[in-house]
C-alpha cells in the first residue's frame, strides 16, 4: 500500500502505533525550538510553507556524523530555517495548518509528515502492518503521528548509526513542531496522566488474576389495593404495600488463562413485595424485576467455570449459577433487573425461567457468521445431577438457535424441557402453578413440560428498537391423560439515549403466562379449582394485560435512577379482579 494512503489512515490505528514517550525531542539542544504553549498568543499562527526545488541531493547523510559534529548539524538547521523564512528561497505561502480544524491530505503538513513516514517508517500501523480507512486527521491525531517521527529521527541522530536523516527533514520536523506545539504539549500531559493512573491502579488492584465487581439495587415501590375474584384479598398486608428492597450482588471473576474464567458471586436481598405462594390469582402479577425473596447474609449465587475451545465454541459447568436465561443469548440488549424494565415479566420470555436452575453445564457454539447454537442442562439441587426420575429436583434442559439475518435484526428460537416433581414451573410470573393440589396431602402432582418460544429485536435506528416474544408450554402429569397449555407474549419499544447519552426509555405491553386449556383428570385442573374447587376441565376465564412505562436516567457510568410504573388489567386472568397498579423508583450502583 502506498504511504500516501497509509498516512491518510493513521487515525484509525492510533492504539496500535509503535511510538516512544511523548517527551522526546530532536536533541537536548534542539528543545529550544519547541515553544512553551502557555506563552503562545491565540492569534500567533505560524505560516507553514510548501517546500519546492529541494531534492535528496541537497541533504547530507548526518547519520554517519560523530557526536562532535552535532553542533554543526544544529547550525545547518538554523541556516535552513532562515532560508525557509525568506520568500526568495523558493518557498510558497499556503493556508496555515493551525487555522484548520482537521489536517487534510492536501495540506502541506500532511504531505510533509507523509514524506517522513515514507523515509523512516516511523508509524507501524496494525499488526499486519497496513493502514485502513481514508480520511483527514484531527490535529491531535496528526500530532501523535508527528511525535512518532520525531522519536525515530531523534534515535538516528543520537545513535549516530549508518542510517541517515536528511537536513531538509530536520527542518521540516522543526517547522511542524512549531505549528503543532500546543497539541504536542497536550499529548505529553495526557500520557503523563495515564502513566500516573496506571501506576496507581497497579498498586491498588484487588488481584492480578481476579476482578472484583458488584451491583447494588435500592428500590422503593408501591402497589395499589386490589380485590381478586370471589372477593379474596391479595396476600400482602394492604396497610404496608409501599416497601423498600435492597439487593446486593458481589462478583469475583478469576482468570486461569486468557480463555477461561471462574465466576464466584454472592447475593443478599432484604425485603420483597410479592406474597408467599398461595391460591390467590394475582400473586405473581405485581412482581418487580429485583423482587425475588429474602436472602439473609451473603449466599453463593454463582460458582461456575467457563472456557473457550478454539475461537467458536465455549463451554461452562458449575454447581451454582447455571440457568437457561443466562446460557442463552438474549436479543433484547436492555434485559436487566438493575438497569432494564421495572417489572419481572418484562425482563424476558417467562419460559426461559422454567426450572430456575442452579447446577449444570452447557455450551455456546458460533457455527456460522450470523448463527449460533446454545444448549444447557441444569437442576435446582446444587451439585447433584438428578436421576432420570427427577425426584431430587427440577430437571431442565434446553436449546436455542440465535440468528442475525441482517445487522439490525436478532431472532432467537428456543426449546425448553422440564420435569417438576412439585408440579410448579418456577417461572415466578403469571400461571406457573398448572395443577391443583391433592386436598389430602396438600402436594402438587409432578409435571412434565415442553416449551417453545421465540424472541425478536429489530434495531430500527440507534435511538429506537422494536421487539417482542411469544411463548407456549404443553404440560402433562406422567402416567395420566390430558394436558395443560399456556401462552404468553410481549411487544415493546426501547428508546436508547432518550434525552441524553446512556439514558433509556421503554414501553412494554403483553400478556403474562395464561392457562388457555386444561384437560387433566377431574380435580387436577387449576383454573376451575380456583373458581369452584371442583378442578374440572377448562382454561382461565379472562386474560391479563400488562402495560409498562419506564425511564432510566444514567447519572454517570456507575449510577442510574429509574422511575417507572406498570398496570395489570384483569390480574390473575380474572375478569372480576380490579386492576393492579405498581409504581417504583429504582436506583442501581455498579462498582
C-alpha positions in Angstrom: 0.0 0.0 0.0 1.3 3.5 -0.9 2.5 5.6 2.0 0.2 8.4 0.8 -2.7 6.1 1.6 -1.2 4.9 4.8 -0.8 8.3 6.4 -4.4 9.3 5.5 -5.5 6.4 7.6 -3.3 6.9 10.7 -6.2 8.0 12.9 -7.8 4.5 12.6 -4.7 2.8 14.1 -3.5 5.1 16.9 -4.0 2.4 19.6 -1.5 0.2 17.7 1.1 2.8 16.9 4.7 1.9 17.8 5.8 5.2 19.4 8.0 6.3 22.2 7.4 8.7 25.0 5.9 12.0 24.0 8.6 13.8 26.0 11.4 13.2 23.4 12.5 16.0 21.0 15.2 16.1 18.3 18.0 16.5 20.8 18.7 18.2 24.1 19.9 21.3 22.3 17.0 21.4 19.9 14.4 21.6 22.7 14.5 25.3 22.4 12.8 25.2 19.1 9.6 23.9 20.8 7.8 26.9 22.2 6.0 26.8 25.6 2.3 26.6 24.5 1.3 28.7 27.5 3.2 31.6 26.0 1.7 31.4 22.5 -1.0 34.1 21.9 -4.2 32.8 20.4 -3.6 34.8 17.2 0.1 33.8 16.9 -0.2 31.4 14.0 3.0 30.2 12.2 2.7 30.0 8.5 3.8 26.7 7.1 5.3 26.6 3.7 5.4 24.3 0.7 9.0 23.1 0.0 10.0 23.5 -3.6 13.1 22.8 -5.6 14.7 20.6 -2.9 15.9 17.1 -3.7 17.6 14.4 -1.7 20.9 15.5 -3.2 20.7 18.8 -1.1 20.8 16.9 2.1 23.9 15.2 3.5 24.0 12.0 5.4 24.3 13.0 9.0 23.7 9.6 10.5 27.4 8.9 9.9 28.4 12.0 11.7 30.1 11.7 15.1 28.8 13.3 18.3 31.4 16.1 17.8 29.6 17.1 14.6 26.2 17.7 16.1 26.7 21.4 16.7 27.4 21.7 13.0 24.1 19.9 12.3 22.2 22.4 14.5 23.8 25.3 12.8 22.7 23.8 9.5 19.1 23.6 10.8 19.3 27.3 11.8 20.5 28.2 8.4 17.7 26.2 6.7 15.2 28.0 9.0 16.5 31.4 7.8 16.3 30.3 4.2 12.7 29.0 4.7 11.6 32.3 6.2 12.7 34.1 3.1 10.3 34.3 0.1 13.3 34.3 -2.2 14.3 30.8 -1.1 11.8 29.2 -3.4 9.1 28.9 -0.8 5.4 29.3 -1.4 2.9 30.6 1.2 -0.2 28.4 1.9 -3.1 28.3 4.4 -1.8 27.9 7.9 -2.4 24.4 9.3 -3.1 25.9 12.7 -6.2 27.6 11.2 -7.7 24.2 10.2 -9.9 22.0 12.3 -8.5 18.9 10.6 -5.4 18.2 8.7 -6.4 17.3 5.1 -4.4 15.0 2.8 -3.7 18.0 0.5 -2.3 20.2 3.3 1.4 21.0 3.5 1.7 19.5 7.0 0.0 16.3 5.9 2.3 15.9 2.9 5.4 16.7 4.9 4.6 14.0 7.5 3.8 11.6 4.7 7.3 12.1 3.4 8.8 11.4 6.8 6.7 8.2 7.2 7.9 7.0 3.8 11.6 7.6 4.6 11.8 6.4 8.2 8.9 4.0 8.7 8.0 5.8 11.9 4.4 4.6 12.0 3.9 0.9 12.3 0.1 0.5 11.9 -2.0 -2.6 12.5 -0.3 -5.9 13.4 -0.4 -6.8 9.7 1.5 -3.5 9.0 -1.3 -2.0 7.0 -3.3 1.2 7.4 -7.1 1.2 7.0 -9.6 4.0 6.1 -9.1 7.2 4.2 -9.9 10.4 6.0 -8.5 13.6 7.3 -6.7 13.6 10.7 -7.7 15.7 13.7 -4.8 17.9 14.9 -4.3 15.6 17.9 -4.2 12.5 15.7 -1.7 14.3 13.5 0.4 15.3 16.5 0.6 11.7 17.6 2.0 10.7 14.2 4.4 13.6 14.2 5.7 12.6 17.6 6.4 9.1 16.4 8.6 10.5 13.6 10.3 12.9 16.0 11.2 9.9 18.2 12.6 8.0 15.2 14.7 10.8 13.8 16.0 11.6 17.3 17.1 8.0 17.7 19.1 8.2 14.4 20.8 11.4 15.4 21.6 10.3 18.9 22.9 6.8 17.9 24.9 8.1 15.0 24.3 4.9 13.1 24.7 4.3 9.4 21.1 5.3 8.9 20.7 8.9 7.8 18.4 11.8 8.5 18.4 14.5 5.8 18.8 18.1 6.6 15.5 19.1 5.0 13.8 16.5 7.1 15.2 18.1 10.3 13.9 21.5 9.1 10.5 20.0 8.3 10.3 18.5 11.8 11.3 21.8 13.3 8.5 23.6 11.4 5.9 21.0 12.3 7.0 21.2 16.0 6.3 24.9 16.0 2.9 24.6 14.2 1.7 21.8 16.5 3.3 22.9 19.7 0.1 23.1 21.6 -1.1 19.7 20.5 2.2 18.0 21.3 2.2 19.5 24.8 -1.3 18.3 25.4 -0.4 14.8 24.3 2.6 14.8 26.7 0.3 15.8 29.5 -2.2 13.2 28.7 0.4 10.4 28.5 1.9 11.5 31.9 -1.6 11.4 33.4 -2.3 8.0 32.0 1.0 6.6 33.3 0.3 8.0 36.7 -3.2 6.5 36.8 -1.9 3.1 35.5 0.7 3.0 38.3 -2.0 3.8 40.9 -4.2 1.0 39.5 -1.4 -1.5 39.6 -0.8 -0.7 43.2 -4.4 -0.8 44.2 -5.7 -3.7 42.1 -7.6 -6.4 44.0 -5.6 -9.2 42.4 -3.6 -9.9 39.3 -5.9 -12.7 38.3 -9.2 -11.9 39.9 -11.5 -9.0 39.2 -13.9 -7.8 41.9 -17.1 -6.0 40.9 -20.6 -5.6 42.2 -24.2 -4.3 41.8 -26.4 -2.7 44.4 -30.1 -2.0 43.8 -32.3 0.1 46.1 -35.9 0.0 45.1 -38.9 1.8 46.5 -42.2 0.5 45.2 -45.9 0.6 46.0 -48.9 -1.4 44.8 -52.4 -0.3 44.6 -55.2 -2.1 46.6 -56.7 -5.0 44.8 -59.7 -7.3 45.3 -59.3 -10.6 43.5 -62.1 -12.8 42.2 -64.6 -14.1 44.8 -63.7 -11.1 47.0 -60.4 -12.7 48.2 -57.8 -10.0 49.1 -54.3 -10.2 47.8 -51.8 -11.9 50.1 -49.8 -8.8 51.2 -50.8 -6.5 54.1 -52.5 -3.7 52.3 -51.6 -1.3 55.1 -47.9 -1.7 54.2 -48.0 -2.1 50.4 -45.2 0.5 50.0 -41.9 -1.0 50.8 -38.1 -0.9 50.2 -36.0 -3.6 48.7 -32.2 -3.7 49.0 -30.4 -6.1 46.5 -26.6 -6.7 46.6 -24.6 -8.7 44.2 -20.8 -9.3 44.5 -18.9 -11.0 41.7 -15.4 -12.4 41.5 -14.1 -13.3 38.1 -10.8 -15.3 38.3 -8.9 -15.8 35.0 -6.9 -19.1 34.9 -5.9 -18.3 31.3 -6.8 -15.9 28.6 -9.6 -18.3 27.5 -11.1 -19.4 30.8 -12.7 -17.8 33.9 -14.1 -19.0 37.2 -17.1 -16.9 38.4 -18.0 -16.8 42.0 -20.7 -14.5 43.2 -22.7 -13.8 46.4 -26.1 -12.3 46.8 -28.0 -10.6 49.6 -31.7 -9.4 49.3 -33.6 -7.6 52.0 -37.3 -7.1 51.6 -39.8 -8.2 49.0 -43.1 -7.0 47.6 -44.6 -10.3 46.4 -46.5 -12.5 48.8 -45.8 -16.1 49.6 -47.2 -18.9 47.3 -51.0 -19.1 47.6 -54.1 -19.8 45.6 -54.8 -16.1 45.0 -54.9 -15.4 41.3 -52.9 -12.1 41.3 -50.0 -13.3 43.4 -47.4 -13.1 40.6 -48.7 -10.2 38.5 -47.2 -7.3 40.5 -43.6 -8.6 40.9 -40.8 -6.2 40.2 -37.6 -7.4 38.5 -35.4 -7.2 41.5 -38.1 -8.8 43.8 -37.3 -12.5 44.5 -37.3 -13.5 48.1 -35.4 -12.5 51.3 -31.8 -13.8 51.2 -30.2 -13.0 54.6 -26.5 -12.6 54.8 -24.3 -13.5 51.8 -25.2 -16.6 49.9 -23.4 -18.1 46.9 -25.3 -17.3 43.7 -22.7 -18.3 41.1 -19.9 -20.9 41.2 -19.1 -22.0 37.6 -16.3 -22.3 35.2 -16.4 -21.0 31.6 -13.8 -21.8 28.9 -13.2 -21.4 25.1 -12.4 -24.3 22.8 -11.0 -22.7 19.7 -12.5 -19.5 18.5 -16.1 -20.5 18.0 -17.0 -22.9 20.9 -17.4 -22.1 24.6 -18.4 -24.4 27.4 -19.4 -23.9 31.0 -20.1 -26.1 34.1 -20.8 -25.3 37.7 -22.7 -26.1 40.9 -24.4 -22.7 41.0 -25.5 -20.1 38.5 -26.4 -22.3 35.6 -29.7 -21.0 34.3 -31.4 -21.2 30.9 -31.7 -17.5 30.6 -28.1 -17.0 31.5 -26.9 -19.7 29.0 -29.0 -18.3 26.1 -28.1 -15.1 24.2 -30.9 -12.6 24.6 -31.8 -10.3 21.7 -33.1 -7.6 24.0 -29.9 -5.8 25.0 -31.5 -3.9 27.8 -32.6 -7.0 29.8 -31.5 -6.4 33.3 -33.1 -6.3 36.8 -30.8 -3.4 37.6 -31.0 -1.2 34.5 -33.8 -2.7 32.3 -37.6 -2.7 32.7 -39.1 -2.4 36.1 -41.3 -5.5 36.2 -40.2 -9.1 36.4 -42.4 -10.1 33.5 -40.8 -7.5 31.1 -37.3 -8.9 31.7 -37.5 -11.8 29.3 -39.8 -14.6 27.9 -41.0 -16.4 31.1 -40.4 -19.9 29.6 -36.7 -19.1 29.9 -37.2 -19.0 33.7 -38.7 -22.5 33.9 -36.9 -24.8 36.3 -35.0 -21.9 37.8 -31.7 -23.9 37.8 -28.5 -24.0 39.9 -26.0 -26.7 39.0 -25.4 -27.9 35.4 -23.5 -27.5 32.2 -23.9 -26.0 28.8 -22.3 -24.7 25.6 -22.3 -21.8 23.1 -21.3 -22.6 19.5 -20.9 -19.9 16.9 -21.2 -22.3 13.9 -21.7 -19.6 11.3 -21.1 -15.8 11.0 -24.7 -15.0 11.7 -25.9 -18.0 13.5 -25.1 -19.7 16.9 -26.5 -22.6 19.0 -26.7 -22.7 22.7 -27.5 -25.7 24.9 -27.9 -26.1 28.7 -28.8 -28.7 31.3 -29.5 -27.7 35.0 -31.1 -28.8 38.2 -32.2 -26.8 41.1 -30.4 -29.1 43.5 -26.8 -27.7 43.8 -24.0 -30.1 42.9 -26.3 -33.0 42.1 -27.3 -34.3 38.6 -30.5 -36.0 39.5 -31.6 -39.4 38.3 -34.0 -39.9 35.4 -36.9 -39.9 37.9 -36.1 -36.3 38.7 -37.2 -36.8 42.3 -34.2 -34.9 43.6 -35.3 -31.7 42.0 -36.3 -29.9 38.8 -34.6 -31.3 35.8 -34.3 -29.0 32.9 -32.6 -28.9 29.5 -32.9 -26.6 26.5 -31.5 -25.4 23.2 -31.6 -22.1 21.4 -30.9 -21.1 17.8 -29.8 -17.4 17.6 -29.9 -15.8 14.2 -28.9 -12.4 12.9 -30.2 -12.3 9.2 -29.2 -8.6 8.9 -27.2 -6.4 11.3 -30.2 -4.7 12.9 -32.3 -7.8 13.4 -31.9 -10.6 16.0 -34.2 -13.7 16.1 -34.0 -16.3 18.8 -35.9 -19.6 18.7 -35.7 -21.9 21.7 -37.0 -25.1 23.3 -37.1 -26.0 27.0 -37.9 -29.3 28.6 -38.6 -29.5 32.3 -39.6 -32.2 34.9 -41.1 -30.7 38.1 -41.6 -33.1 40.9 -43.7 -30.5 42.7 -45.8 -29.5 39.7 -44.6 -25.9 39.7 -42.8 -24.4 36.7 -40.9 -21.8 38.8 -41.4 -19.1 36.2 -42.4 -16.7 39.0 -44.9 -14.7 36.9 -48.4 -15.4 35.7 -49.6 -19.0 35.7 -46.6 -21.0 36.9 -48.8 -23.3 39.0 -50.6 -25.5 36.5 -52.2 -28.2 38.6 -54.5 -28.3 41.6 -53.0 -29.7 44.8 -54.1 -33.0 46.4 -56.5 -31.9 49.1 -55.5 -34.7 51.4 -51.7 -34.2 51.3 -51.5 -30.7 50.1 -48.9 -31.7 47.5 -49.0 -30.9 43.8 -48.6 -33.8 41.3 -45.4 -34.0 39.3 -45.4 -32.3 35.9 -43.5 -32.8 32.6 -43.4 -29.8 30.3 -42.4 -29.0 26.8 -41.9 -25.3 26.0 -41.2 -23.4 22.8 -40.8 -19.7 22.1 -39.2 -17.0 20.0 -37.8 -13.6 20.7 -37.2 -10.8 18.2 -35.4 -7.5 18.4 -35.2 -5.0 15.5 -32.9 -2.0 16.0 -34.7 0.3 13.7 -32.3 3.2 14.4 -29.7 3.9 17.1 -32.4 5.5 19.1 -35.3 3.1 18.5 -35.8 -0.6 18.9 -38.9 -2.7 18.3 -39.2 -6.2 19.7 -41.2 -8.8 21.5 -41.6 -12.5 22.2 -44.1 -15.4 22.3 -44.0 -18.5 24.5 -46.1 -21.7 24.6 -46.0 -24.6 27.1 -47.6 -28.0 27.0 -47.5 -30.0 30.3 -48.9 -33.3 31.5 -48.9 -35.5 34.6 -46.8 -38.6 33.9 -48.9 -41.6 33.6 -52.2 -39.7 33.3 -54.3 -38.4 30.5 -54.8 -34.8 29.4 -52.6 -31.8 29.4 -52.2 -28.1 30.3 -51.4 -25.4 27.7 -50.2 -21.9 28.4 -49.3 -18.9 26.3 -47.6 -15.5 26.9 -46.5 -12.7 24.7 -44.9 -9.2 24.9 -44.4 -6.3 22.5 -42.0 -3.5 23.4 -40.4 -0.3 22.2 -37.0 0.8 23.6 -35.6 4.3 23.2 -31.8 4.3 23.8 -30.2 7.6 24.7 -33.5 9.3 25.2 -32.9 12.9 26.3 -29.3 12.1 26.9 -26.5 9.6 26.3 -26.9 6.4 28.3 -30.5 7.0 29.1 -33.2 4.6 28.2 -37.0 4.8 27.8 -39.3 1.8 27.3 -42.9 0.9 26.6 -44.0 -2.7 27.1 -47.4 -4.3 26.5 -48.1 -8.0 26.9 -49.9 -11.0 28.5 -48.3 -12.9 31.3 -48.4 -16.7 31.1 -52.0 -17.9 31.0 -53.6 -21.4 31.1 -55.6 -21.4 27.8 -56.6 -25.1 28.1 -56.5 -27.7 30.9 -57.8 -31.2 30.3 -56.3 -33.1 33.2 -58.4 -35.6 35.2 -61.2 -34.1 37.2 -59.9 -32.5 40.4 -56.4 -31.6 38.9 -57.4 -28.6 36.6 -56.2 -25.5 38.3 -58.4 -22.7 36.7 -61.7 -24.4 37.8 -60.1 -25.3 41.2 -59.6 -21.6 41.9 -63.2 -20.8 40.9 -65.3 -23.7 42.2 -62.9 -26.0 43.9 -64.0 -28.9 41.7 -61.0 -28.9 39.3 -62.9 -29.6 36.1 -61.5 -29.0 32.6 -61.2 -25.5 31.2 -58.9 -22.6 30.8 -58.7 -19.3 32.6 -61.9 -17.2 32.4 -60.1 -13.9 31.3 -56.8 -12.5 30.0 -54.4 -10.3 31.9 -52.9 -7.4 30.1 -49.6 -5.9 31.3 -48.8 -2.2 30.4 -45.4 -0.8 31.5 -43.6 2.5 31.0 -40.2 3.4 32.5 -37.3 5.8 32.0 -33.7 5.2 33.1 -31.6 8.2 33.8 -27.9 7.4 33.6 -26.4 9.8 36.2 -22.9 8.6 35.4 -21.0 5.4 34.5 -21.8 3.9 37.9 -25.2 5.2 38.9 -28.6 5.1 37.3 -32.1 6.1 38.6 -35.2 4.6 37.0 -38.7 5.7 37.7 -41.5 3.6 36.2 -44.9 2.0 36.6 -47.0 -0.8 35.2 -50.6 -1.7 35.3 -52.1 -5.2 35.1 -55.7 -5.3 33.9 -57.7 -8.4 34.9 -54.9 -9.7 37.1 -54.8 -13.5 37.5 -56.6 -13.7 34.2 -59.8 -13.0 36.1 -62.4 -10.6 34.6 -63.8 -9.9 38.0 -60.5 -8.7 39.6 -59.6 -5.0 40.0 -56.6 -3.7 38.0 -53.2 -3.6 39.9 -51.0 -0.6 39.5 -47.4 -0.7 40.6 -45.1 2.4 40.8 -41.3 2.1 41.5 -38.2 4.2 41.9 -35.1 2.1 41.4 -31.5 3.2 41.9 -28.7 1.0 40.8 -25.0 1.3 41.7 -22.2 -0.6 39.9 -18.7 -0.8 41.2 
